[in-house]
Amino acid sequence: MGFLEHLDELRRRLIRALVALGAGMAVAFFFLDRIAELVLGPTLRALPKGATLVTSRPGEGIAFYFDLALIGGVVLAAPFITYQVWRFVAPGLYTREKRLAIPVVLMAVVGTVAGAAFTHYLLFPSTIEFFARFNSRFTVYMPRLEDTFGLYKSLLLAMVGVFQIPTLVLFLARMGLVTPRFLWRNFPYAVLIIFTAAALLTSSLDWWNQTIVAGPMVAMYLLSIVVAWLAAPRDREAADGSQQLRLVITASMLEGVRRRERARHASIRGQWPRAL
């Protein structure tokens, strides 16, 4: 296929994916109350007695329900959208690469579900409980719906990304770019980075919340070491292919450095006569 044919194929796949997303949102609109109860249930149970979520801005409730419909539409249309992505990518893959795509997709789906469940049932309710501890007789703890749901989405996306670490390592290890020995050797540095990121994500000094966020990251890193060991290429053909890939990346980096040095020397030579 030529370049324009690829663009036309991409356009068709995108249109079908958007139609599926719209249909999923239309279906989700009929179950918005149930979806809202599912999403906000753990949060409401974590609030102090008598506290509730409030809306203080016109249109805040409409935006919340639209976000719920979008989330429901993405969940319902996800299988069809994944199929469209596969139909676009599959013709350009070799048989060995197609065999790699199946476990990558499966691990990505499992990681997404696990990250969402961890955020919904453990991380976010514990975060709400931590903030509710500062309630006193001088104040009434009633968080805004927009702020609360915004924090929920941020933590959800962060944890879904964290739970994709084994999937990324699977791909990199299969390509020969990451080894289990490399991951294990850098484990202490990874723990330091993980706890630093956990402190930034939780935005609190409570060690319990930081441990809740950092725990899955450490677990995913250890799981990635096992995944890298299982996915490491063991046949000579795969090893030669990964070695060639590393050589290509190294050569590209060296070529980029050489071009920058050549351009710098050329600019220096061009400025030398004017300095004289």
N, C-alpha and C positions, 0 to 999 in steps of 0.2 A: 504494500500500500504506500502511496505517496504521502507527502506532508499534508496536502489539502484533504485527502481521503481520511487521514488520521483525525484531522480536526472535525470533519463531518461525522465520523464515528463517535468522537468524544461528545459532540453536540447532541447526538441522538441518545447516548447513554445518560448525559446530564438531564435532558428533558424527561426521560423515563424515571430517573431517580427523583426529580422534583415533583412529578405527578404522583409517585408513590408516597412521598413525604406529605403532600397535600391531602391525599386520601387518608393517610394515617392520622393527620391532625383532625380531619373531619370526623373520623370515628372517635378520637379521643375527646372531642367536644361533648359527646353524649355521656361521658363518664367523668366529667371534670370534678364533681363533688367526691367521688370515690378516689380519684387520683390525688386530690388535695388532702383527703383524710389519710391516705397512705403516706404521702410525703411529709405532712406536718404532724402526724401522730406521735412519733418519738419526741419531737420538739415540744409539743404541748404537754406531754407527760413529764418532761424534764423541767418545766417551769414551776416556780413556787405556787402554792395554793392561792387561788384568786387572781393569778396573773394570766394574761392572754396576749395574743398578738394584736396590734392595732395598725390601722392605716390612717395616715395624716395628710395625704396628698391626693388630689383628684386624679383618677386614672390609675392609681396604684393597684387597686384590686383587678382592674382589667388587664394590666400588664402581667400580674401574677398568673391569672388564668390563661393568658396567651402563652406564657412560658411553660405552664403545665401541658397545654395542648401540643406545644412544640416538642417537649420531652416525650410525651406519649406517641406523637407521630414518628419521631426518630426511632423509638423502640419498636413500633409496629412495622416500619418500613426498612429496618436495618437488614433483614435477610435479603430483600429484593435489591436494596442498594449495593450490598456486598456482591450479589450475583452480577449486577451491572458492571461493577469495578472488575470483577474476574473476567467477564466476557471481553472487556476492553484490553486487559493486560495479557490474558492467556495466549493469544496468537503470537506474541513476541517472545514467549518463553520456550526454552528447551525442555525436554522431558524431565531431566534431573531438577530443573528449576521449578517445574510444576509440582513435582513430588515434595519440594521444600515448601511450596505455598500452602499446601493443605495443613500441615502442623502449625505453621505461622498463624493462619487464620483462626484455627481452633484455639490456640493459646491466647490470641488477642481477644477472642470472645469470652473465654473463661476469665482472663484478667480483668476485662471490663466489668463483668458481672460481680466478681469478687471485690473489686475496688468500690463499686457502687454500694454493695451490701455492707461492707465494712464502714463506709462513711455514714450510711443511713441509720444503721442500728447501733453503732458504737461510738465513732469519732464525733459526729455532730451532736448527739444528745449529751455526751460528756462535756463538750465545749459549752453548750447552753447551761448545763449545771454549774460549770465553773464560773461563768459570768453571773449567774443567779446568786452565788454566795455573797456577793457584795450588796445585796438588797438589805435595807435597814428600815427602821421606823420613820426615817425622814424621807424616804423615797418609795416609789411604787415601781416595781420592775415590770414594764410592759414594752417589750422590744417592737420596733416597727417591722411590718411584714416584709417590706422591700429590703431592708438591711439584713434581716434574718435569712431570707431566701437567697439573697446575694451571697452571703457567707456560705450557705449550704451548697450553692452551685460551685463556688470557688474550691471548697474542700473536696467536692465530688470530682471535679475535673483533675485536681491535683492527685488524688488517690487512684483514680483510673490510670493516670499517667505512670504513677509509681508501680502499679501492678502490671504494667506493660514491659518492665525491665527484663524479665525472662524471655519475652518474645523478641525483644531487640537483641539480646545476647544470643539467642538461638540463631538468628540470621547472621550476626557478625561471626559467631563461632563456625558456622557452616561455611562461611566465606574465607575462613582462616585468618580473620583480622583480630580475634580475641581468643585467648587460651585460658583454660582453667588455672594454670600456674600463675599467669599474670593477674587474674582476679584475686586469687588467694594471697599473693604477695602484697597486693595493695589493699587488703581488707582493713587494716588499722586506719589508713587514710580515708577509706570509704565510710567507716563508722563516724569519724570526725565530721566529714561533710554531711552525713545523714542527720546527725544530731543538730548541726548548725541549721540545716534546712528545716528541721522539725521546729526549732525555736522560732524561726521566721514565720512558718506557716501558722503556728498556734497563737503567736503574738501574746504569750502569757509566760509568767515565771513559774507556773505550776509544773513540777517535774512529772506529774502523772499524765497530764495532757501531752507533754513533749514525748514521753515514753510511748504513749498510745500511737502517736504519729510515727515515731522513729522505729518502733517495733516491726511493723510491716515492711519498712524499707530495708532493714537489716535482714529480715526473713527472705525478701525478694532477692537481695544480693547473694545470700547463701544458696538459694534455689538456683540462681543464675550460674553459680559455679558448677552445680550438678548438671544443669542444662548444657553448659559449655563443654563439659566432659563427655556427655552423651552425644552431642552434635558435632564434635570435632571430626573432621574428615580423616578416615582411616585408610582408605584405598589410595594407591599411588596416583591415580588420575585426579582425584579430588585434591590431594595434597599439592600436585603440580599446578593445578588450576589456582588454588589459593596462593601458592608462591608467586605465580605470574601476576595475580591481582595485586599482591603487595609490591612487586617490582614496578608495576604500572603506576601505582599511587606514589611510590618513592620517586620514580623518574619524573612524574608530573610536578611534584613539589620542587625537585632540583631544577627543573626547567623554568619554573616560575621564579625561583631565586636568581637564576642566571639572567633572565630577562630584566628583572628589576635592577640588578647590578649593571648590566649593559646600558640601560636607560639612564641610570645615575651617572655613570662615567661619561655618557654622551652629553648630558646636561652640564657636567663640569667642564668638559672640553669646549662647549659652546659659550660658556660664561668666561673662560680664561682670557680670550683676546680683549673682551670689553673691560675686564679688570685691569689689563695692561694699558 
